[in-house]
Amino acid sequence: MKNKSTYFGWAFIALPIILYFYFLSEYSLNIPKWDDHALKSFILEFENANGFLAKSQTFFRQHNEHRIAFDRLITLLVFKVYGTIDYRWLMWVGNFTLIGTLIIFIKIFQKQKLPLWYFVPVSLIFFQLQLWENTFWGMAALQNFGIIFFIFGLIYLVCSEKKSHFYWSILFAFFATYTSGNGITVFPVCLVLLILQRRFKESIIFGIVSVALIGAYFYQYQMPPSNPPMEGIGFKKVIFGFFSFIGSAFDLMPNSSGRIKLTIIAGGILFMISALITIYLIFNSKLLKKNRILSYTELFALGSIMFLIGTAIVVTFTRISFGELGLLTSRYKIYSILLSITLYLFIISKIELTNLKWLDFPLILIALGFNLIANYMNFKEVVNFRNQLISFAINWKLQPEANTVKSNIVLYETPKFELDRSISSIRESLKLSPILQENLTKTVRGDGILLQNNKIQNQESVFFVVQSPNKTYLMPSLLVNYPINAFVKTGKYWQNGFEGEFNYNEFENGTYQLGLLTNDGKSINIYYLNDSLIVNNTKPRNVKTNW
């Protein structure tokens, strides 16, 4: 009976992982986004470099504030195997590092000898679509998921007194440094953990390695373009932003007026629990009480909490100037999720479960509800993001010079789509197309215009056509899902209609005619909206980069 229960437990742990990778398989596209294009330049630079030293240096070139050697290493391996860069493989490798992080949590959990069913909530909380932006973006998956694996692996190894684990920690420290800029922030945490264990020799060695890695990281470092200034942002806003960032895992009501308040409350609760646990562990450590030895779980929890809270502080101060909602972006939510998991594992390790054998079921039920709601609310983001990537690919074909890299090497091959057959039709003057009879609501905003429709059905393949006398662009429509209560009543996920956001900064100055492209599965139709977008930006559109 015990073996059967164990098998079922592992099956329930695997289910959200399987579903997560099903979404990745079905909705990932081999289309680069923004910084992904920098990996093409890396391949060119590596291939043209002469000698081992010159080729090695290409891995460590600065990218924004980061040095992304891990991203570049995986990209090079994919390029050598396939002959071109396939961004889907970057996504798969990056997402598989999440499984590596989960294995670390499993190792910590198993040291407590708790029933396996208590680990099921961890899998349900971890593998869900709140992570969508990292999940379906090649460079981001490698960098933002890879750094989590290396940092939590480093903390795990430092908590062990095995000599071999300490040597492995040096390797993980190297990869943490050269995967993402926040990797070096874990070094002080590791030093604290070693000192609390009274492992002073290892502390000195690790300190020297840390100084060497940080020194190498900042060698010939150039400050990237700065963020908007924090002038006018009060202390209260920073504090609330900090709590909102910590509680962003509970951002499950994106259309609610109380969205930010909910994350602030959740973040405040998580912070209070984190603070109490940290104080308890430090004052009960071997450093202050020689007869009290912190367990592996306690050390790991302490290190994880310090790193995650430290990251929250850094991100809040560097990103609060972009606005409160910027702290709730999908790319950052993994830190709140990791903090929730860490606190959960610590708390259940301290609870006497002998008389609470019933507790696993409600915990699993709560985590399952969280997983389903998170997937439901974020699936629309996955589809909208996929449509955005498709529009990128079609626009490269509409303006071939925009995606041209002068090289004899085939760096990347744009995938084919059904819309490719209509490239010539999309280029034709919109004024020659029939006028759309369905009304669209137009809202003029300071940064652009918003077009909305709430009647058109079968709208999953609807794109806007934006056309000037010289250029034609395809823009994705934004689909809107029903709230959960409406879904329960109607059984429908998508609402009728769609939205289209047109930001002035995305276009060169000029007048653009607007059209609509629909694909019902049988035919592709283009309509003229009998409306225009006038762009007259006074500020330059160029974004400064160091890559």
URQUINOR-V671059 format. One record per helix or strand of 3 or more residues. SS is the DSSP state (helix for helix, strand for strand). FROM is the first residue (numbers start at 1). LEN is the number of residues. If there is no record, write none. Layout:
# URQUINOR-V671059
<<SS & FROM & LEN> <SS & FROM & LEN>>
This chain:
# URQUINOR-V671059
<<helix & 2 & 26> <helix & 34 & 15> <helix & 52 & 8> <helix & 69 & 14> <helix & 87 & 24> <helix & 116 & 11> <helix & 129 & 7> <helix & 138 & 21> <helix & 163 & 15> <helix & 181 & 16> <helix & 200 & 18> <helix & 235 & 12> <helix & 248 & 3> <helix & 259 & 25> <helix & 296 & 27> <helix & 324 & 5> <helix & 330 & 21> <helix & 359 & 40> <helix & 400 & 4> <helix & 418 & 10> <helix & 430 & 3> <strand & 441 & 5> <strand & 448 & 6> <strand & 462 & 6> <strand & 472 & 5> <helix & 484 & 7> <strand & 498 & 6> <helix & 504 & 3> <strand & 510 & 10> <strand & 524 & 12>>
